[in-house]
């Protein structure tokens, strides 16, 4: 069974490397997108595919302020009177679940590998916050 799992893991790693190469090749042909992706990748926990997904889903990144971006990617709390459950698409008809999902995974990686984020995470946990908020 372990040999089967190892073969499957190797297959997935090979496929991931291929996808990353294709994304990198595409970004190399689009200097404007590449600049935004490179900026996003300076954040610990944000890799190539995370940054590329965010730029693909929300090309406005880098052009709006932090409050507008937080609302746009779906991580800002809703204003009073809005429905508590997110819709399947934002006001422009784009899927709204992609950026929050990708940011959640980047946050998990960041907490694991960034001592400052780990300390902040532990501070929030000590204050009674749940480990994850969905």
Secondary structure, 3 states (H helix, E strand, C coil): CHHHHHHHHHHHHHHHHHHHHHHHHHHHCCHHHHHHHHHHCCCCCCCHHHHHHHHHHCCCCCCCCHHHHHHHHCCCCCCCCCCCCCCCECCCCCECHHHHHHHHHHHHHHHHHCHHHHHHHHHHHHCCCCCCCC
